[in-house]
């Protein structure tokens, strides 16, 4: 190699040889830096097991929200006790933790900002648009049997407000479900807005990481989120105004849960080495209701428990092998319960109707995944890979 290089330098002359050497040095430096970045990226995700419990966890959380809502939406006394065992607020907090962990990972593994946003749009928007359109078209026909509502100002307001994640502007439709305990058509959609806001803010968070200590940026943002949430809750308690509570539920107040999951992802190698210590401490904190005295630690304690279950506890099987239906369960369960309530299906035999409801939710969620969500997913998506994994694999 050196003989060839000397021969080339003699034929080119000193000036050209110097330029050639400089070019080779720059190319090698560029290659070295890219290889190191690639190795760093691989190492950062290498400890996260491919076989994890995220699919099971999301399904459990989605049905927890469904069961927590059932008594309130239907007004059936037999279902009211379910809200004592299933807490929709805690389940939503856990969802935000899971999103933080997985979306940090998605951003880090994306080749560009466009690739990252494209993956997020493909995953969340097709089914979201479907549930909004179905509600705007089907609900008026089923619940009022009239077509006068179509193309009215209220109808357009509902359609466009919900399509652009501004659900609070028009959560219901005139004349629809007026006899039900609740008139809201699909209350859980407010959380999708918070998710989207987090997706959009994450690239900015990664910009803040540049030339700064990541743990310091995470800590400051976490503290800011807790401060915002505490202030709004204080104003709500002192004034009694619901608007403060609604503002607390927006991204600044919920960011701590996303950062809890995302922070564990960024320092997962360290977390995995000591996870059982963190897990026991967080478990004791949650069981003993330590959050009553130190509410600022609640998002972090919850994140430790959730991620420990998902990636550190024993693998509970491939719950995504028939498709990830958790998203469909989450966004379709509320309007389905509303319809069951409107048509009085729960009245004669509530628990028989409950069984029919669960089957209807599962069927709707499965159709949503296979007919709407899956066609938009990229072939490299975890959701498609999990479904295509050999069922005989342990």
MOLIN-V428148 format. One record per pair of residues at least 24 apart in sequence whose C-alpha atoms are under 10 Angstrom apart, sorted by the first residue. I is the first residue (numbers start at 0). J is the second residue. D is the distance in Angstrom with one decimal. If there is no record, write none. Layout:
I | J | D
I | J | D
//
This chain:
40 | 104 | 10.0
40 | 107 | 7.6
40 | 108 | 7.5
41 | 108 | 9.0
42 | 268 | 9.0
43 | 104 | 9.2
43 | 107 | 9.3
43 | 108 | 10.0
43 | 264 | 8.4
43 | 265 | 7.4
43 | 266 | 8.2
43 | 267 | 7.6
43 | 268 | 7.5
44 | 104 | 7.8
44 | 107 | 9.3
44 | 108 | 9.0
44 | 264 | 8.3
44 | 265 | 8.9
44 | 267 | 8.1
44 | 268 | 8.7
45 | 267 | 9.7
45 | 268 | 8.9
46 | 267 | 7.4
46 | 268 | 6.4
46 | 271 | 8.0
46 | 310 | 9.6
47 | 264 | 8.7
47 | 267 | 7.7
47 | 268 | 8.5
47 | 271 | 8.9
47 | 310 | 6.9
47 | 311 | 8.9
48 | 309 | 9.7
48 | 310 | 6.6
48 | 311 | 8.6
48 | 314 | 9.4
49 | 310 | 8.9
49 | 314 | 10.0
49 | 381 | 9.3
49 | 385 | 9.6
50 | 309 | 9.5
50 | 310 | 8.1
50 | 313 | 9.5
50 | 314 | 6.5
50 | 315 | 8.8
50 | 316 | 7.9
50 | 317 | 7.6
50 | 385 | 9.3
50 | 393 | 9.3
51 | 306 | 10.0
51 | 308 | 8.8
51 | 309 | 5.8
51 | 310 | 5.1
51 | 311 | 8.0
51 | 312 | 8.6
51 | 313 | 8.2
51 | 314 | 5.7
51 | 315 | 7.7
51 | 316 | 8.1
51 | 317 | 8.3
51 | 318 | 9.7
52 | 306 | 9.2
52 | 307 | 9.6
52 | 308 | 7.0
52 | 309 | 4.4
52 | 310 | 6.3
52 | 311 | 8.9
52 | 312 | 8.3
52 | 313 | 8.4
52 | 314 | 6.1
52 | 315 | 6.3
52 | 316 | 7.5
52 | 317 | 8.0
52 | 318 | 8.0
52 | 319 | 9.7
53 | 97 | 7.8
53 | 101 | 9.4
53 | 305 | 9.3
53 | 306 | 8.6
53 | 308 | 8.5
53 | 309 | 5.2
53 | 310 | 7.6
53 | 314 | 9.9
53 | 315 | 9.8
53 | 317 | 9.7
53 | 318 | 8.8
53 | 319 | 9.1
54 | 309 | 8.6
54 | 315 | 9.8
54 | 316 | 9.3
54 | 317 | 7.6
54 | 318 | 5.7
54 | 319 | 5.8
54 | 320 | 9.4
54 | 322 | 9.3
54 | 323 | 6.9
54 | 324 | 9.0
54 | 325 | 7.9
54 | 382 | 8.9
54 | 385 | 9.2
55 | 309 | 8.4
55 | 314 | 9.9
55 | 315 | 7.8
55 | 316 | 8.2
55 | 317 | 8.0
55 | 318 | 5.6
55 | 319 | 7.7
55 | 323 | 9.3
55 | 325 | 8.7
56 | 93 | 9.2
56 | 94 | 9.0
56 | 97 | 8.9
56 | 305 | 8.4
56 | 306 | 9.8
56 | 308 | 8.1
56 | 309 | 6.9
56 | 315 | 10.0
56 | 318 | 9.3
56 | 325 | 9.1
57 | 90 | 9.3
57 | 93 | 8.9
57 | 94 | 7.2
57 | 97 | 8.3
57 | 309 | 9.7
57 | 318 | 9.9
57 | 323 | 8.8
57 | 324 | 9.0
57 | 325 | 5.8
57 | 326 | 8.1
57 | 328 | 9.9
57 | 329 | 9.4
58 | 318 | 8.6
58 | 319 | 9.5
58 | 323 | 8.2
58 | 324 | 7.3
58 | 325 | 4.6
58 | 326 | 8.1
58 | 327 | 9.8
58 | 328 | 7.9
58 | 329 | 8.7
59 | 90 | 8.8
59 | 325 | 8.1
60 | 85 | 9.4
60 | 86 | 9.5
60 | 87 | 8.4
60 | 89 | 9.0
60 | 90 | 5.4
60 | 91 | 7.6
60 | 92 | 9.8
60 | 93 | 7.6
60 | 94 | 7.2
60 | 325 | 8.2
60 | 328 | 9.8
60 | 329 | 8.7
61 | 87 | 8.9
61 | 90 | 7.6
61 | 91 | 8.6
61 | 94 | 8.7
61 | 324 | 9.3
61 | 325 | 5.8
61 | 326 | 7.4
61 | 327 | 8.8
61 | 328 | 6.1
61 | 329 | 5.1
61 | 330 | 8.9
61 | 332 | 9.0
62 | 87 | 9.4
62 | 90 | 9.2
62 | 325 | 8.1
62 | 328 | 7.0
62 | 329 | 7.4
62 | 332 | 8.7
62 | 357 | 9.2
62 | 360 | 9.6
63 | 87 | 6.5
63 | 88 | 9.8
63 | 89 | 9.3
63 | 90 | 6.6
63 | 91 | 9.4
63 | 329 | 9.4
64 | 88 | 8.0
64 | 89 | 8.9
64 | 90 | 6.4
64 | 91 | 7.6
64 | 187 | 8.8
64 | 328 | 9.3
64 | 329 | 7.4
64 | 332 | 9.0
64 | 333 | 9.5
65 | 187 | 9.7
65 | 328 | 7.9
65 | 329 | 7.2
65 | 330 | 9.6
65 | 331 | 9.5
65 | 332 | 6.2
65 | 333 | 7.2
65 | 336 | 8.9
65 | 357 | 9.4
65 | 360 | 9.6
66 | 332 | 9.4
66 | 353 | 10.0
66 | 357 | 9.7
68 | 186 | 9.8
68 | 187 | 9.7
68 | 332 | 9.1
68 | 333 | 7.7
68 | 336 | 8.8
69 | 332 | 9.2
69 | 333 | 8.3
69 | 336 | 7.0
69 | 337 | 9.3
69 | 340 | 9.8
69 | 353 | 9.3
70 | 180 | 10.0
70 | 336 | 9.7
71 | 180 | 7.5
71 | 181 | 8.0
72 | 179 | 7.6
72 | 180 | 6.2
72 | 181 | 6.0
72 | 182 | 8.9
72 | 183 | 9.2
72 | 333 | 8.0
72 | 334 | 9.6
72 | 336 | 6.9
72 | 337 | 6.7
72 | 339 | 9.9
72 | 340 | 7.7
73 | 179 | 7.3
73 | 180 | 6.7
73 | 181 | 8.2
73 | 336 | 6.9
73 | 337 | 7.0
73 | 338 | 9.4
73 | 339 | 8.0
73 | 340 | 5.3
73 | 341 | 8.5
73 | 343 | 9.2
73 | 344 | 10.0
73 | 345 | 7.9
73 | 346 | 9.7
74 | 179 | 8.2
74 | 180 | 6.2
74 | 181 | 8.9
74 | 340 | 8.2
74 | 345 | 9.6
75 | 180 | 9.8
75 | 340 | 8.8
75 | 345 | 7.4
75 | 346 | 7.8
75 | 349 | 7.7
76 | 349 | 9.4
77 | 345 | 9.9
77 | 349 | 7.2
77 | 350 | 8.3
78 | 349 | 8.3
78 | 350 | 8.8
78 | 353 | 9.1
87 | 187 | 9.6
89 | 301 | 9.0
91 | 187 | 9.3
91 | 190 | 7.8
91 | 253 | 10.0
91 | 256 | 9.8
92 | 190 | 9.9
92 | 253 | 7.9
92 | 255 | 9.7
92 | 256 | 6.5
92 | 257 | 8.8
92 | 298 | 7.9
92 | 301 | 8.1
92 | 302 | 8.9
92 | 305 | 10.0
93 | 256 | 7.7
93 | 257 | 9.2
93 | 260 | 9.2
93 | 298 | 9.0
93 | 301 | 7.1
93 | 302 | 7.3
93 | 304 | 9.3
93 | 305 | 6.7
93 | 306 | 9.4
94 | 190 | 9.5
94 | 194 | 9.6
94 | 256 | 8.8
94 | 257 | 8.9
94 | 260 | 9.8
94 | 302 | 9.9
94 | 305 | 9.2
95 | 190 | 8.9
95 | 193 | 9.0
95 | 194 | 7.6
95 | 197 | 9.4
95 | 253 | 7.8
95 | 254 | 8.3
95 | 255 | 9.0
95 | 256 | 5.7
95 | 257 | 5.3
95 | 258 | 9.0
95 | 259 | 9.0
95 | 260 | 7.9
95 | 261 | 9.9
95 | 298 | 9.8
95 | 302 | 9.1
96 | 253 | 9.7
96 | 254 | 9.3
96 | 255 | 8.6
96 | 256 | 5.0
96 | 257 | 4.9
96 | 258 | 7.5
96 | 259 | 6.3
96 | 260 | 4.6
96 | 261 | 7.6
96 | 262 | 9.9
96 | 263 | 9.7
96 | 298 | 8.2
96 | 299 | 9.1
96 | 301 | 7.9
96 | 302 | 5.6
96 | 303 | 9.1
96 | 304 | 9.9
96 | 305 | 7.3
96 | 306 | 8.0
97 | 256 | 8.7
97 | 257 | 7.6
97 | 259 | 9.2
97 | 260 | 6.1
97 | 261 | 8.4
97 | 302 | 8.0
97 | 305 | 7.4
97 | 306 | 7.3
97 | 309 | 8.8
98 | 194 | 7.9
98 | 197 | 9.1
98 | 198 | 9.3
98 | 256 | 8.9
98 | 257 | 6.5
98 | 258 | 9.5
98 | 260 | 7.2
98 | 261 | 8.1
99 | 194 | 9.4
99 | 197 | 8.5
99 | 198 | 9.3
99 | 201 | 9.4
99 | 254 | 8.9
99 | 255 | 9.4
99 | 256 | 7.3
99 | 257 | 4.0
99 | 258 | 6.0
99 | 259 | 7.1
99 | 260 | 4.6
99 | 261 | 4.5
99 | 262 | 8.1
99 | 263 | 9.0
99 | 264 | 8.3
99 | 302 | 9.3
100 | 256 | 9.8
100 | 257 | 7.3
100 | 258 | 8.1
100 | 259 | 7.9
100 | 260 | 4.3
100 | 261 | 4.2
100 | 262 | 7.4
100 | 263 | 6.9
100 | 264 | 5.4
100 | 265 | 8.5
100 | 267 | 9.8
100 | 302 | 9.1
100 | 306 | 8.0
101 | 257 | 9.7
101 | 260 | 8.0
101 | 261 | 7.5
101 | 264 | 7.9
102 | 194 | 10.0
102 | 197 | 9.1
102 | 198 | 7.5
102 | 201 | 8.4
102 | 257 | 9.0
102 | 260 | 9.2
102 | 261 | 7.5
102 | 264 | 9.5
103 | 198 | 9.3
103 | 201 | 7.6
103 | 202 | 9.5
103 | 205 | 9.2
103 | 257 | 9.1
103 | 258 | 9.1
103 | 260 | 8.4
103 | 261 | 5.5
103 | 262 | 8.5
103 | 263 | 9.8
103 | 264 | 7.1
103 | 265 | 7.8
104 | 261 | 8.0
104 | 264 | 7.1
104 | 265 | 8.3
106 | 198 | 9.1
106 | 201 | 7.9
106 | 202 | 7.8
106 | 205 | 9.0
107 | 202 | 9.8
107 | 205 | 9.1
107 | 265 | 9.6
112 | 202 | 7.7
115 | 198 | 9.1
115 | 202 | 9.3
116 | 198 | 7.8
116 | 199 | 8.2
116 | 202 | 9.7
117 | 376 | 9.9
117 | 377 | 9.8
118 | 375 | 9.2
118 | 376 | 7.6
118 | 377 | 7.7
118 | 380 | 8.6
119 | 195 | 8.6
119 | 198 | 7.6
119 | 199 | 9.8
119 | 376 | 9.7
120 | 195 | 9.1
120 | 198 | 9.6
120 | 375 | 9.3
120 | 376 | 9.6
121 | 372 | 7.8
121 | 373 | 9.1
121 | 374 | 9.2
121 | 375 | 5.5
121 | 376 | 6.0
121 | 377 | 8.2
122 | 326 | 9.6
122 | 372 | 6.7
122 | 373 | 8.4
122 | 375 | 7.2
122 | 376 | 6.4
122 | 377 | 9.2
122 | 380 | 9.4
122 | 382 | 9.6
123 | 191 | 8.4
123 | 194 | 9.4
123 | 195 | 8.8
123 | 326 | 8.5
123 | 372 | 8.1
123 | 375 | 9.8
123 | 376 | 9.9
124 | 162 | 9.2
124 | 191 | 9.6
124 | 195 | 9.8
124 | 371 | 9.9
124 | 372 | 8.6
124 | 375 | 9.6
125 | 367 | 9.3
125 | 368 | 9.9
125 | 371 | 6.4
125 | 372 | 6.2
125 | 373 | 9.5
125 | 374 | 9.6
125 | 375 | 7.6
126 | 326 | 8.4
126 | 327 | 7.5
126 | 330 | 8.4
126 | 331 | 9.5
126 | 364 | 9.7
126 | 367 | 6.6
126 | 368 | 8.0
126 | 370 | 9.5
126 | 371 | 6.2
126 | 372 | 6.0
126 | 373 | 9.8
126 | 375 | 9.9
127 | 161 | 9.2
127 | 162 | 7.9
127 | 164 | 9.6
127 | 188 | 8.5
127 | 191 | 8.6
127 | 326 | 9.4
127 | 327 | 9.1
127 | 330 | 7.5
127 | 331 | 9.5
127 | 367 | 10.0
127 | 371 | 9.8
127 | 372 | 9.5
128 | 158 | 9.7
128 | 161 | 8.7
128 | 162 | 6.4
128 | 163 | 9.5
129 | 162 | 9.6
129 | 331 | 9.9
129 | 367 | 8.6
129 | 371 | 8.1
129 | 372 | 9.9
130 | 161 | 9.9
130 | 162 | 9.7
130 | 185 | 8.9
130 | 188 | 9.8
130 | 327 | 9.2
130 | 330 | 7.2
130 | 331 | 6.9
130 | 334 | 9.0
130 | 367 | 9.3
131 | 157 | 8.8
131 | 158 | 7.0
131 | 159 | 9.3
131 | 160 | 9.9
131 | 161 | 6.6
131 | 162 | 6.7
131 | 184 | 9.5
131 | 185 | 8.6
131 | 188 | 9.4
131 | 330 | 9.6
131 | 331 | 9.9
132 | 157 | 9.9
132 | 158 | 7.2
132 | 159 | 10.0
132 | 161 | 9.3
132 | 162 | 8.4
133 | 334 | 9.9
134 | 158 | 8.9
134 | 171 | 9.7
134 | 172 | 9.4
134 | 184 | 7.4
134 | 185 | 8.5
134 | 331 | 9.9
134 | 334 | 7.7
135 | 161 | 9.8
135 | 171 | 9.6
135 | 172 | 8.2
135 | 184 | 9.4
138 | 172 | 8.8
138 | 175 | 7.0
138 | 176 | 8.8
138 | 184 | 8.6
138 | 334 | 8.7
138 | 337 | 9.8
138 | 338 | 8.4
139 | 172 | 7.9
139 | 173 | 8.8
139 | 174 | 7.9
139 | 175 | 6.2
139 | 176 | 9.2
140 | 175 | 9.2
141 | 175 | 8.8
141 | 176 | 9.8
141 | 338 | 8.4
141 | 341 | 9.4
141 | 342 | 9.4
142 | 174 | 7.8
142 | 175 | 5.6
142 | 176 | 6.5
142 | 177 | 9.0
142 | 178 | 9.8
142 | 337 | 9.9
142 | 338 | 8.0
142 | 341 | 7.4
142 | 342 | 8.6
143 | 173 | 9.6
143 | 174 | 6.6
143 | 175 | 6.4
143 | 176 | 8.5
143 | 177 | 9.8
144 | 175 | 9.9
145 | 174 | 9.6
148 | 172 | 8.5
148 | 173 | 7.7
148 | 174 | 8.6
148 | 175 | 9.8
161 | 185 | 9.8
161 | 188 | 8.3
161 | 189 | 9.2
161 | 192 | 9.5
163 | 192 | 8.5
164 | 188 | 7.7
164 | 189 | 7.3
164 | 190 | 9.2
164 | 191 | 7.3
164 | 192 | 5.1
164 | 193 | 8.8
164 | 195 | 8.5
164 | 196 | 9.8
165 | 189 | 7.9
165 | 192 | 7.4
166 | 190 | 9.8
166 | 191 | 9.7
166 | 192 | 8.3
167 | 245 | 9.3
175 | 337 | 10.0
175 | 341 | 9.4
176 | 337 | 7.4
176 | 338 | 8.2
176 | 340 | 8.8
176 | 341 | 6.5
176 | 342 | 10.0
177 | 341 | 9.0
178 | 340 | 9.2
178 | 341 | 7.2
179 | 337 | 7.4
179 | 338 | 9.3
179 | 340 | 6.7
179 | 341 | 6.2
179 | 342 | 9.8
179 | 343 | 9.8
180 | 337 | 9.2
180 | 340 | 8.8
180 | 341 | 9.5
181 | 337 | 8.2
181 | 340 | 9.9
182 | 337 | 8.5
183 | 333 | 9.0
183 | 334 | 8.7
183 | 337 | 8.8
184 | 333 | 7.2
184 | 334 | 5.7
184 | 335 | 9.4
184 | 336 | 9.8
184 | 337 | 7.3
184 | 338 | 9.6
185 | 330 | 7.5
185 | 331 | 7.9
185 | 332 | 8.5
185 | 333 | 5.5
185 | 334 | 5.7
185 | 335 | 9.3
185 | 336 | 9.9
185 | 337 | 8.8
186 | 330 | 9.0
186 | 333 | 7.1
186 | 334 | 8.8
187 | 329 | 7.6
187 | 330 | 6.8
187 | 331 | 9.3
187 | 332 | 9.2
187 | 333 | 7.5
188 | 329 | 8.9
188 | 330 | 6.8
188 | 331 | 9.7
188 | 333 | 9.6
189 | 248 | 9.1
189 | 249 | 8.8
190 | 248 | 8.7
190 | 249 | 8.5
190 | 250 | 9.4
190 | 253 | 10.0
190 | 330 | 10.0
191 | 330 | 9.1
192 | 249 | 8.5
192 | 250 | 8.7
193 | 248 | 8.3
193 | 249 | 6.1
193 | 250 | 5.4
193 | 251 | 9.3
193 | 252 | 10.0
193 | 253 | 8.0
193 | 254 | 9.0
194 | 249 | 9.7
194 | 250 | 8.1
194 | 253 | 9.7
194 | 254 | 9.8
194 | 257 | 9.2
195 | 250 | 9.4
196 | 249 | 8.9
196 | 250 | 6.7
196 | 251 | 9.6
196 | 254 | 9.7
197 | 250 | 6.9
197 | 251 | 9.4
197 | 253 | 9.3
197 | 254 | 7.6
197 | 257 | 7.8
197 | 258 | 9.9
200 | 250 | 9.5
200 | 254 | 9.9
201 | 257 | 9.8
201 | 258 | 9.9
201 | 261 | 9.9
213 | 262 | 8.7
213 | 265 | 8.5
213 | 266 | 9.6
214 | 262 | 7.7
214 | 265 | 9.0
214 | 266 | 9.0
217 | 255 | 9.1
217 | 258 | 6.8
217 | 259 | 8.7
217 | 261 | 9.0
217 | 262 | 7.0
218 | 255 | 9.4
218 | 258 | 8.8
218 | 259 | 9.8
218 | 262 | 9.3
220 | 251 | 9.1
220 | 254 | 8.0
220 | 255 | 7.7
220 | 258 | 8.1
221 | 251 | 9.3
221 | 252 | 9.5
221 | 253 | 9.6
221 | 254 | 7.1
221 | 255 | 5.0
221 | 256 | 8.5
221 | 257 | 9.2
221 | 258 | 6.7
221 | 259 | 8.1
221 | 295 | 9.1
221 | 298 | 9.2
221 | 299 | 9.3
222 | 254 | 9.9
222 | 255 | 7.9
222 | 295 | 8.1
223 | 251 | 7.9
223 | 252 | 8.6
223 | 254 | 9.0
223 | 255 | 8.6
224 | 250 | 8.4
224 | 251 | 5.2
224 | 252 | 5.1
224 | 253 | 7.0
224 | 254 | 5.9
224 | 255 | 5.7
224 | 256 | 9.2
224 | 258 | 9.6
224 | 295 | 9.5
225 | 251 | 8.3
225 | 252 | 6.5
225 | 253 | 8.4
225 | 254 | 8.5
225 | 255 | 6.7
225 | 256 | 9.9
225 | 294 | 8.6
225 | 295 | 6.1
225 | 296 | 9.1
225 | 297 | 9.9
225 | 298 | 9.1
226 | 251 | 9.3
226 | 252 | 8.2
226 | 295 | 8.6
227 | 251 | 6.6
227 | 252 | 5.8
227 | 253 | 9.5
227 | 254 | 10.0
228 | 252 | 4.6
228 | 253 | 7.8
228 | 254 | 9.6
228 | 255 | 9.5
228 | 295 | 9.5
229 | 294 | 8.9
229 | 295 | 8.7
253 | 298 | 8.9
254 | 298 | 9.3
255 | 295 | 9.1
255 | 296 | 9.6
255 | 297 | 9.3
255 | 298 | 6.1
255 | 299 | 7.7
255 | 302 | 9.6
256 | 297 | 8.9
256 | 298 | 5.1
256 | 299 | 7.1
256 | 300 | 9.7
256 | 301 | 8.1
256 | 302 | 6.9
257 | 298 | 8.7
257 | 299 | 9.7
257 | 302 | 8.6
258 | 298 | 8.7
258 | 299 | 8.5
258 | 302 | 8.9
259 | 297 | 9.8
259 | 298 | 6.4
259 | 299 | 5.2
259 | 300 | 8.4
259 | 301 | 8.2
259 | 302 | 5.4
259 | 303 | 7.8
259 | 306 | 9.5
260 | 298 | 9.1
260 | 299 | 8.1
260 | 301 | 9.1
260 | 302 | 5.5
260 | 303 | 7.8
260 | 305 | 8.5
260 | 306 | 7.2
261 | 302 | 9.1
262 | 299 | 9.4
262 | 302 | 9.3
263 | 299 | 9.4
263 | 302 | 8.0
263 | 303 | 7.7
263 | 306 | 7.9
263 | 307 | 9.9
264 | 306 | 9.0
267 | 306 | 9.9
270 | 303 | 9.0
270 | 306 | 9.8
270 | 307 | 9.2
270 | 311 | 9.8
271 | 307 | 8.6
271 | 310 | 8.8
271 | 311 | 7.2
274 | 303 | 8.0
274 | 304 | 9.3
274 | 306 | 9.3
274 | 307 | 6.8
274 | 311 | 7.4
274 | 312 | 9.7
275 | 303 | 9.7
275 | 304 | 9.8
275 | 307 | 8.0
275 | 311 | 8.5
275 | 312 | 9.3
277 | 303 | 6.7
277 | 304 | 8.3
277 | 307 | 8.8
278 | 302 | 9.6
278 | 303 | 6.1
278 | 304 | 5.7
278 | 305 | 9.2
278 | 306 | 9.2
278 | 307 | 6.7
278 | 308 | 9.1
278 | 311 | 9.8
279 | 303 | 9.5
279 | 304 | 8.6
280 | 304 | 9.4
314 | 393 | 9.3
315 | 393 | 9.7
316 | 390 | 9.8
316 | 392 | 9.4
316 | 393 | 7.3
317 | 385 | 7.1
317 | 386 | 8.5
317 | 388 | 8.5
317 | 389 | 9.7
317 | 390 | 8.0
317 | 392 | 8.9
317 | 393 | 8.3
318 | 385 | 8.3
318 | 386 | 8.8
319 | 381 | 9.2
319 | 382 | 6.9
319 | 383 | 8.7
319 | 384 | 9.0
319 | 385 | 5.5
319 | 386 | 5.7
319 | 387 | 9.2
319 | 388 | 9.1
320 | 382 | 8.4
320 | 383 | 8.5
320 | 384 | 8.4
320 | 385 | 5.2
320 | 386 | 3.7
320 | 387 | 6.6
320 | 388 | 6.6
320 | 389 | 8.3
320 | 390 | 7.2
321 | 365 | 8.5
321 | 368 | 9.6
321 | 369 | 9.2
321 | 382 | 9.5
321 | 383 | 9.4
321 | 385 | 8.1
321 | 386 | 5.3
321 | 387 | 8.3
321 | 388 | 9.6
321 | 390 | 9.6
322 | 364 | 9.6
322 | 365 | 7.4
322 | 368 | 6.7
322 | 369 | 7.3
322 | 372 | 9.8
322 | 373 | 8.3
322 | 382 | 6.6
322 | 383 | 7.3
322 | 384 | 9.5
322 | 385 | 7.5
322 | 386 | 5.3
322 | 387 | 8.9
323 | 364 | 8.7
323 | 365 | 8.1
323 | 367 | 9.8
323 | 368 | 6.8
323 | 369 | 9.1
323 | 372 | 9.3
323 | 373 | 9.1
323 | 381 | 9.7
323 | 382 | 6.3
323 | 383 | 8.7
323 | 385 | 8.6
323 | 386 | 8.0
324 | 360 | 9.7
324 | 361 | 7.6
324 | 362 | 9.3
324 | 363 | 9.0
324 | 364 | 5.2
324 | 365 | 5.7
324 | 366 | 8.7
324 | 367 | 7.7
324 | 368 | 6.0
324 | 369 | 9.0
324 | 372 | 9.5
324 | 382 | 9.9
325 | 361 | 9.1
325 | 364 | 7.4
325 | 365 | 9.1
325 | 368 | 9.1
326 | 364 | 7.5
326 | 365 | 9.8
326 | 367 | 8.9
326 | 368 | 8.3
326 | 372 | 9.4
327 | 360 | 8.1
327 | 361 | 8.3
327 | 362 | 9.5
327 | 363 | 7.1
327 | 364 | 4.1
327 | 365 | 7.3
327 | 366 | 8.5
327 | 367 | 6.1
327 | 368 | 6.9
327 | 372 | 9.0
328 | 357 | 9.4
328 | 359 | 9.8
328 | 360 | 6.1
328 | 361 | 6.8
328 | 362 | 9.3
328 | 363 | 7.7
328 | 364 | 5.3
328 | 365 | 8.6
328 | 367 | 9.2
328 | 368 | 10.0
329 | 360 | 9.2
329 | 364 | 8.5
330 | 360 | 9.9
330 | 364 | 8.7
331 | 359 | 9.8
331 | 360 | 7.0
331 | 361 | 9.6
331 | 363 | 7.4
331 | 364 | 7.2
331 | 367 | 9.2
332 | 356 | 8.8
332 | 357 | 8.8
332 | 359 | 8.9
332 | 360 | 6.0
332 | 361 | 9.2
332 | 363 | 8.9
332 | 364 | 8.8
333 | 360 | 9.5
335 | 359 | 8.0
335 | 360 | 7.3
335 | 363 | 9.3
336 | 360 | 9.1
//
